[in-house]
């Protein structure tokens, strides 16, 4: 009799654990996935939410690797296609070191753009490329190096944030220029650059 009670109690505990697990999974999915799913150039894309922030989770396969890899973009790649980008931009990025240089008067949006690029370039499973912030002019009591496009060579890559009258990505003598109209555009340009370098978007 006691054995039967123990078996029933054990089964009840297992059922409770399974139900709790299913409920937790449903709650997690409803929090993380918005229900928006689409394919982009053969890649699976989910729109995900984290509080008030929306991102696009893209699943792809790296070269010679059968395991899927997932990255998050702040923007829907379809909305970034309007940004022109020069072909073979990856060749000017992937060297021994990368500096991302900007005007010291830029706001936190430029810092976010730097972080968007850095999270991929320094990722050991993607580019594994040492990436450093830099400034275009010297600032007192600031230890960041002063870097310009003149520092580009066979081992050093440079990305320059440049204010202009268009949103476009191009190179000048091997230096990668992210030309932006307003600072918010820098984040879009950063995502366009990295998604293209990863082969998810086409030039």
Backbone as CSV, one residue per row, in Angstrom:
resi,resn,N_x,N_y,N_z,CA_x,CA_y,CA_z,C_x,C_y,C_z
1,UNK,0.831,-1.203,0.000,0.000,0.000,0.000,0.863,1.249,0.000
2,UNK,1.848,1.242,0.881,2.750,2.381,0.936,3.507,2.534,-0.368
3,UNK,3.842,1.363,-0.984,4.560,1.397,-2.261,3.717,2.053,-3.332
4,UNK,2.415,1.742,-3.380,1.512,2.338,-4.372,1.419,3.853,-4.162
5,UNK,1.344,4.255,-2.898,1.280,5.691,-2.615,2.553,6.394,-3.066
6,UNK,3.683,5.721,-2.851,4.951,6.310,-3.254,5.045,6.446,-4.768
7,UNK,4.554,5.428,-5.471,4.565,5.449,-6.943,3.673,6.565,-7.457
8,UNK,2.458,6.679,-6.884,1.534,7.735,-7.301,2.108,9.112,-7.019
9,UNK,2.743,9.248,-5.851,3.342,10.529,-5.499,4.478,10.879,-6.461
10,UNK,5.251,9.850,-6.800,6.353,10.058,-7.734,5.838,10.484,-9.106
11,UNK,4.792,9.813,-9.583,4.203,10.142,-10.884,3.641,11.566,-10.862
12,UNK,2.988,11.917,-9.731,2.416,13.258,-9.601,3.510,14.321,-9.666
13,UNK,4.630,14.065,-9.000,5.755,15.010,-9.025,6.289,15.175,-10.444
14,UNK,6.414,14.049,-11.161,6.911,14.094,-12.541,5.972,14.922,-13.408
15,UNK,4.654,14.720,-13.236,3.672,15.471,-14.019,3.766,16.963,-13.725
16,UNK,3.900,17.292,-12.423,4.022,18.700,-12.028,5.262,19.332,-12.661
17,UNK,6.377,18.581,-12.635,7.622,19.098,-13.223,7.461,19.331,-14.723
18,UNK,6.820,18.379,-15.421,6.624,18.506,-16.875,5.733,19.700,-17.195
19,UNK,4.620,19.824,-16.448,3.695,20.937,-16.682,4.380,22.274,-16.407
20,UNK,5.137,22.324,-15.317,5.853,23.556,-14.982,6.863,23.905,-16.060
21,UNK,7.518,22.866,-16.585,8.486,23.099,-17.654,7.833,23.643,-18.907
22,UNK,6.661,23.082,-19.256,5.936,23.551,-20.441,5.483,24.991,-20.261
23,UNK,4.964,25.299,-19.070,4.514,26.671,-18.796,5.678,27.647,-18.870
24,UNK,6.823,27.264,-18.305,8.006,28.131,-18.337,8.477,28.369,-19.762
25,UNK,8.442,27.300,-20.568,8.860,27.418,-21.959,7.944,28.357,-22.722
26,UNK,6.639,28.220,-22.517,5.676,29.083,-23.198,5.875,30.536,-22.803
27,UNK,6.068,30.771,-21.495,6.284,32.137,-21.028,7.571,32.712,-21.591
28,UNK,8.627,31.898,-21.656,9.900,32.364,-22.215,9.746,32.729,-23.678
29,UNK,9.073,31.841,-24.433,8.895,32.099,-25.854,8.070,33.339,-26.092
30,UNK,7.023,33.522,-25.307,6.156,34.687,-25.514,6.892,35.978,-25.182
31,UNK,7.855,35.888,-24.273,8.623,37.079,-23.910,9.690,37.383,-24.950
32,UNK,10.312,36.337,-25.468,11.444,36.537,-26.351,11.044,36.661,-27.825
33,UNK,10.109,35.852,-28.265,9.748,35.860,-29.674,8.433,36.590,-29.890
34,UNK,8.446,37.531,-30.821,7.256,38.346,-31.056,6.237,37.646,-31.934
35,UNK,6.623,36.547,-32.574,5.731,35.878,-33.524,6.065,36.247,-34.953
36,UNK,6.941,37.228,-35.138,7.358,37.633,-36.476,8.533,36.771,-36.920
37,UNK,8.332,36.047,-38.001,9.385,35.196,-38.546,9.388,35.332,-40.063
38,UNK,10.590,35.385,-40.632,10.696,35.412,-42.082,12.067,34.890,-42.485
39,UNK,12.214,34.593,-43.754,13.502,34.178,-44.280,14.097,35.324,-45.076
40,UNK,15.387,35.523,-44.891,16.080,36.573,-45.628,17.316,35.960,-46.285
41,UNK,17.320,35.916,-47.605,18.434,35.340,-48.375,18.762,33.922,-47.907
42,UNK,17.727,33.171,-47.521,17.920,31.798,-47.069,18.234,31.660,-45.597
43,UNK,18.288,32.772,-44.856,18.579,32.743,-43.416,17.286,32.932,-42.625
44,UNK,17.152,32.178,-41.531,15.978,32.302,-40.672,16.120,33.518,-39.768
45,UNK,15.073,34.338,-39.733,15.098,35.563,-38.937,13.870,35.618,-38.032
46,UNK,14.088,35.803,-36.731,13.011,36.002,-35.763,13.126,37.407,-35.174
47,UNK,12.004,38.073,-35.084,11.983,39.332,-34.352,11.810,38.996,-32.880
48,UNK,12.697,39.523,-32.052,12.670,39.216,-30.621,12.553,40.509,-29.834
49,UNK,12.002,40.395,-28.645,11.835,41.559,-27.788,12.503,41.315,-26.443
50,UNK,13.101,42.355,-25.926,13.704,42.313,-24.596,13.352,43.634,-23.923
51,UNK,12.234,43.623,-23.224,11.733,44.863,-22.649,11.217,45.764,-23.760
52,UNK,11.771,46.954,-23.857,11.345,47.903,-24.885,12.201,47.827,-26.137
53,UNK,13.185,46.923,-26.144,14.115,46.813,-27.269,13.701,45.677,-28.192
54,UNK,13.596,45.976,-29.471,13.337,44.961,-30.486,14.623,44.665,-31.237
55,UNK,14.872,43.401,-31.487,16.031,42.987,-32.267,15.618,41.888,-33.229
56,UNK,16.522,41.579,-34.154,16.249,40.537,-35.139,17.317,39.464,-34.999
57,UNK,16.859,38.277,-34.615,17.760,37.157,-34.374,17.902,36.360,-35.663
58,UNK,19.138,36.292,-36.159,19.406,35.669,-37.447,20.238,34.414,-37.241
59,UNK,19.774,33.311,-37.808,20.479,32.034,-37.702,21.157,31.731,-39.038
60,UNK,22.442,31.410,-38.968,23.172,31.086,-40.190,24.246,30.053,-39.879
61,UNK,24.865,29.537,-40.923,25.926,28.552,-40.769,27.246,29.160,-41.233
62,UNK,28.251,29.020,-40.409,29.567,29.496,-40.788,30.220,28.511,-41.746
63,UNK,31.260,28.968,-42.421,31.955,28.107,-43.371,32.532,26.883,-42.665
64,UNK,32.338,25.716,-43.290,32.892,24.451,-42.784,32.433,24.130,-41.368
65,UNK,31.222,24.529,-41.015,30.684,24.246,-39.681,29.217,23.893,-39.822
66,UNK,28.853,22.702,-39.355,27.468,22.236,-39.486,26.575,22.740,-38.365
67,UNK,27.184,23.382,-37.354,26.398,23.890,-36.235,25.877,25.299,-36.551
68,UNK,24.592,25.533,-36.302,24.042,26.877,-36.570,24.594,27.906,-35.596
69,UNK,24.721,29.132,-36.060,25.206,30.247,-35.254,24.155,31.343,-35.294
70,UNK,23.915,31.987,-34.158,22.865,32.997,-34.069,23.456,34.342,-33.654
71,UNK,23.025,35.400,-34.365,23.430,36.748,-34.012,22.187,37.624,-33.913
72,UNK,22.317,38.756,-33.238,21.213,39.709,-33.114,21.557,41.013,-33.809
73,UNK,20.653,41.469,-34.672,20.803,42.758,-35.335,19.747,43.708,-34.777
74,UNK,20.114,44.954,-34.606,19.145,45.936,-34.117,18.101,46.273,-35.178
75,UNK,18.436,46.003,-36.444,17.536,46.382,-37.530,17.184,45.183,-38.404
76,UNK,15.982,45.229,-38.936,15.551,44.272,-39.935,16.463,44.431,-41.151
77,UNK,17.137,43.353,-41.579,18.075,43.505,-42.706,17.409,44.036,-43.975
78,UNK,16.121,43.809,-44.136,15.422,44.307,-45.327,15.403,45.829,-45.363
79,UNK,15.410,46.466,-44.194,15.379,47.923,-44.149,16.770,48.538,-44.344
80,UNK,17.799,47.697,-44.338,19.163,48.190,-44.491,19.649,48.118,-45.933
81,UNK,18.864,47.499,-46.795,19.293,47.317,-48.179,19.471,48.636,-48.922
82,UNK,18.784,49.674,-48.465,18.878,50.974,-49.134,20.231,51.645,-48.908
83,UNK,20.989,51.153,-47.927,22.314,51.716,-47.655,23.319,51.093,-48.630
84,UNK,23.949,51.916,-49.423,24.930,51.431,-50.383,26.211,51.026,-49.657
85,UNK,26.799,49.935,-50.120,28.049,49.468,-49.525,28.941,48.930,-50.629
86,UNK,30.194,49.246,-50.548,31.143,48.838,-51.567,31.397,47.336,-51.502
87,UNK,31.607,46.719,-52.655,31.893,45.288,-52.708,33.252,44.979,-52.085
88,UNK,33.416,43.744,-51.651,34.680,43.251,-51.083,35.143,44.061,-49.877
89,UNK,34.180,44.582,-49.115,34.528,45.391,-47.947,35.225,44.552,-46.872
90,UNK,34.921,43.263,-46.854,35.493,42.367,-45.841,37.018,42.335,-45.913
91,UNK,37.561,42.430,-47.123,39.010,42.360,-47.296,39.730,43.498,-46.574
92,UNK,39.073,44.643,-46.467,39.698,45.785,-45.796,39.465,45.764,-44.286
93,UNK,38.578,44.870,-43.814,38.301,44.774,-42.377,39.189,43.746,-41.698
94,UNK,39.266,42.570,-42.302,39.910,41.430,-41.646,41.422,41.486,-41.846
95,UNK,42.090,42.056,-40.851,43.546,42.102,-40.816,43.989,41.649,-39.428
96,UNK,45.128,42.091,-38.958,45.591,41.678,-37.630,44.964,42.523,-36.526
97,UNK,44.681,43.788,-36.814,44.088,44.699,-35.842,43.095,45.614,-36.542
98,UNK,42.099,46.048,-35.778,41.099,46.968,-36.316,40.898,48.126,-35.344
99,UNK,40.974,49.341,-35.863,40.661,50.538,-35.086,39.393,51.170,-35.646
100,UNK,38.482,51.536,-34.755,37.281,52.271,-35.147,37.419,53.665,-34.573
101,UNK,37.576,54.645,-35.439,37.896,56.001,-34.995,36.758,56.966,-35.284
102,UNK,36.608,57.938,-34.403,35.471,58.853,-34.500,35.805,60.196,-33.871
103,UNK,34.992,61.189,-34.195,35.122,62.518,-33.597,34.827,62.419,-32.095
104,UNK,35.651,63.007,-31.243,35.426,62.904,-29.790,34.143,63.570,-29.314
105,UNK,33.521,64.412,-30.139,32.298,65.106,-29.736,31.031,64.314,-30.029
106,UNK,31.177,63.136,-30.604,29.992,62.330,-30.900,29.359,61.822,-29.610
107,UNK,28.071,61.486,-29.696,27.307,61.073,-28.522,27.379,59.562,-28.307
108,UNK,26.537,59.081,-27.407,26.499,57.656,-27.082,26.052,56.794,-28.255
109,UNK,25.386,57.377,-29.238,24.954,56.609,-30.414,26.164,56.078,-31.182
110,UNK,27.218,56.874,-31.220,28.449,56.424,-31.870,29.079,55.275,-31.084
111,UNK,28.971,55.332,-29.764,29.490,54.253,-28.918,28.703,52.968,-29.168
112,UNK,27.393,53.090,-29.325,26.558,51.925,-29.633,26.955,51.339,-30.981
113,UNK,27.200,52.212,-31.967,27.622,51.744,-33.290,28.949,50.990,-33.191
114,UNK,29.879,51.529,-32.392,31.143,50.823,-32.160,30.879,49.444,-31.579
115,UNK,30.010,49.379,-30.565,29.713,48.105,-29.894,29.067,47.115,-30.849
116,UNK,28.226,47.598,-31.762,27.569,46.720,-32.728,28.595,46.053,-33.639
117,UNK,29.613,46.792,-34.020,30.663,46.208,-34.858,31.573,45.309,-34.029
118,UNK,31.961,45.797,-32.861,32.914,45.096,-32.012,32.418,43.721,-31.565
119,UNK,31.115,43.584,-31.332,30.600,42.303,-30.830,30.753,41.183,-31.849
120,UNK,30.931,41.546,-33.116,31.173,40.539,-34.151,32.657,40.414,-34.470
121,UNK,33.346,41.544,-34.610,34.748,41.468,-35.017,35.624,40.793,-33.965
122,UNK,35.322,41.020,-32.682,36.135,40.397,-31.631,35.627,39.012,-31.222
123,UNK,34.488,38.613,-31.725,33.944,37.292,-31.384,34.901,36.205,-31.878
124,UNK,35.404,35.342,-30.967,36.384,34.323,-31.373,35.827,33.293,-32.350
125,UNK,34.500,33.186,-32.428,33.886,32.225,-33.339,33.547,32.840,-34.702
126,UNK,33.769,34.144,-34.842,33.477,34.815,-36.107,34.780,35.368,-36.695
127,UNK,35.103,36.623,-36.403,36.311,37.210,-36.986,37.544,37.076,-36.092
128,UNK,37.311,37.030,-34.777,38.425,36.936,-33.817,39.471,38.011,-34.097
129,UNK,38.991,39.239,-34.261,39.836,40.351,-34.678,39.947,41.380,-33.545
130,UNK,41.130,41.591,-32.975,41.281,42.615,-31.934,40.805,43.972,-32.448
131,UNK,39.855,44.573,-31.722,39.209,45.807,-32.181,39.331,46.872,-31.097
132,UNK,39.767,48.071,-31.495,40.044,49.120,-30.522,39.315,50.413,-30.886
133,UNK,38.798,51.130,-29.888,38.230,52.457,-30.154,39.356,53.477,-30.297
134,UNK,39.095,54.514,-31.092,40.092,55.559,-31.287,39.382,56.871,-31.590
135,UNK,40.141,57.952,-31.552,39.601,59.282,-31.823,40.345,59.919,-32.991
136,UNK,39.668,60.837,-33.665,40.296,61.522,-34.795,41.163,62.691,-34.345
137,UNK,40.913,63.192,-33.140,41.734,64.277,-32.589,42.026,64.002,-31.118
138,UNK,43.109,64.557,-30.617,43.516,64.333,-29.239,42.599,65.067,-28.268
139,UNK,42.266,64.368,-27.175,41.447,64.956,-26.111,42.242,64.886,-24.819
140,UNK,42.273,65.982,-24.101,43.025,66.034,-22.847,42.465,65.043,-21.833
141,UNK,43.349,64.369,-21.138,42.994,63.371,-20.121,42.220,62.186,-20.703
142,UNK,42.452,61.901,-21.957,41.832,60.747,-22.604,42.946,59.924,-23.236
143,UNK,42.996,58.629,-22.871,44.095,57.778,-23.308,43.844,57.085,-24.644
144,UNK,42.675,57.307,-25.247,42.418,56.663,-26.527,43.387,57.177,-27.583
145,UNK,43.873,56.294,-28.446,44.832,56.738,-29.461,44.173,57.603,-30.526
146,UNK,44.971,58.464,-31.139,44.508,59.266,-32.271,44.833,58.483,-33.544
147,UNK,43.778,58.115,-34.262,43.936,57.279,-35.449,43.198,57.925,-36.620
148,UNK,43.835,57.921,-37.774,43.196,58.401,-39.000,43.352,57.331,-40.075
149,UNK,42.835,57.618,-41.258,42.957,56.667,-42.360,44.403,56.480,-42.799
150,UNK,45.289,57.387,-42.383,46.703,57.272,-42.745,47.366,56.067,-42.076
151,UNK,46.744,55.548,-41.015,47.327,54.402,-40.294,47.011,53.062,-40.963
152,UNK,46.215,53.059,-42.007,45.877,51.808,-42.694,47.132,51.215,-43.337
153,UNK,47.357,49.928,-43.086,48.453,49.216,-43.757,48.076,47.748,-43.886
154,UNK,49.015,46.892,-44.180,48.720,45.483,-44.417,48.221,44.758,-43.169
155,UNK,48.567,45.254,-41.991,48.172,44.574,-40.753,47.123,45.335,-39.951
156,UNK,46.938,46.618,-40.271,46.017,47.465,-39.501,44.861,47.945,-40.374
157,UNK,43.637,47.660,-39.918,42.435,48.143,-40.586,41.854,49.301,-39.797
158,UNK,41.241,50.251,-40.516,40.643,51.417,-39.864,39.239,51.634,-40.399
159,UNK,38.295,51.827,-39.473,36.933,52.240,-39.814,36.751,53.649,-39.279
160,UNK,36.340,54.565,-40.144,36.151,55.962,-39.763,34.674,56.334,-39.813
161,UNK,34.169,56.890,-38.699,32.815,57.462,-38.686,32.925,58.893,-39.204
162,UNK,32.269,59.163,-40.336,32.414,60.463,-40.982,31.053,61.084,-41.258
163,UNK,30.832,62.279,-40.746,29.584,62.979,-41.005,29.585,63.516,-42.435
164,UNK,28.434,63.340,-43.121,28.344,63.800,-44.503,26.907,64.060,-44.894
165,UNK,26.620,63.937,-46.184,25.264,64.200,-46.671,24.585,62.961,-47.227
166,UNK,25.103,61.777,-46.851,24.500,60.520,-47.302,24.824,59.426,-46.292
167,UNK,24.062,58.354,-46.360,24.344,57.166,-45.555,24.917,56.104,-46.490
168,UNK,26.205,55.898,-46.380,26.875,55.007,-47.325,28.154,54.458,-46.709
169,UNK,28.564,53.259,-47.176,29.790,52.628,-46.699,30.702,52.398,-47.897
170,UNK,31.912,52.908,-47.812,32.848,52.779,-48.924,34.270,52.826,-48.383
171,UNK,35.240,52.630,-49.248,36.637,52.665,-48.823,37.396,53.739,-49.584
172,UNK,38.384,54.291,-48.912,39.321,55.240,-49.523,40.730,54.798,-49.155
173,UNK,41.447,54.306,-50.137,42.813,53.806,-49.917,42.851,52.755,-48.805
174,UNK,41.844,51.897,-48.801,41.794,50.812,-47.822,41.137,51.167,-46.510
175,UNK,40.821,52.441,-46.303,40.146,52.879,-45.076,38.647,52.785,-45.276
176,UNK,37.963,52.167,-44.332,36.513,51.958,-44.447,35.797,53.169,-43.870
177,UNK,34.988,53.811,-44.680,34.270,55.020,-44.267,32.805,54.696,-44.033
178,UNK,32.311,54.999,-42.847,30.876,54.941,-42.569,30.379,56.382,-42.558
179,UNK,29.862,56.820,-43.698,29.384,58.191,-43.803,27.918,58.247,-43.384
180,UNK,27.615,59.176,-42.472,26.274,59.258,-41.901,25.739,60.681,-41.974
181,UNK,24.407,60.783,-41.979,23.759,62.098,-41.983,23.520,62.560,-40.549
182,UNK,22.854,61.708,-39.764,22.657,61.973,-38.344,23.231,60.791,-37.565
183,UNK,23.547,60.999,-36.295,24.234,59.968,-35.517,23.446,58.664,-35.403
184,UNK,22.125,58.757,-35.353,21.301,57.547,-35.292,21.608,56.623,-36.468
185,UNK,21.949,57.211,-37.608,22.252,56.422,-38.804,23.503,55.563,-38.625
186,UNK,24.395,55.956,-37.735,25.618,55.185,-37.515,25.318,53.752,-37.085
187,UNK,24.270,53.573,-36.288,23.919,52.228,-35.815,23.437,51.375,-36.982
188,UNK,22.648,51.986,-37.876,22.202,51.269,-39.077,23.396,50.899,-39.954
189,UNK,24.308,51.846,-40.116,25.494,51.596,-40.928,26.348,50.478,-40.326
190,UNK,26.448,50.449,-39.014,27.228,49.407,-38.339,26.636,48.032,-38.606
191,UNK,25.308,47.916,-38.509,24.659,46.634,-38.769,24.772,46.244,-40.243
192,UNK,24.641,47.224,-41.127,24.788,46.943,-42.563,26.190,46.422,-42.857
193,UNK,27.183,47.033,-42.248,28.571,46.625,-42.456,28.810,45.198,-41.991
194,UNK,28.394,44.886,-40.760,28.691,43.564,-40.207,27.873,42.464,-40.877
195,UNK,26.617,42.726,-41.181,25.799,41.711,-41.853,26.326,41.414,-43.244
196,UNK,26.902,42.417,-43.893,27.503,42.192,-45.213,28.821,41.420,-45.073
197,UNK,29.627,41.804,-44.102,30.898,41.114,-43.885,30.690,39.649,-43.521
198,UNK,29.578,39.354,-42.855,29.266,37.973,-42.477,28.654,37.178,-43.635
199,UNK,28.300,37.860,-44.712,27.719,37.176,-45.861,26.213,37.017,-45.794
200,UNK,25.582,37.636,-44.776,24.127,37.542,-44.641,23.445,38.510,-45.606
201,UNK,24.026,39.694,-45.781,23.535,40.649,-46.754,24.519,40.744,-47.919
202,UNK,24.007,41.118,-49.071,24.849,41.297,-50.255,25.138,42.789,-50.451
203,UNK,26.307,43.112,-51.031,26.627,44.515,-51.292,25.622,45.152,-52.237
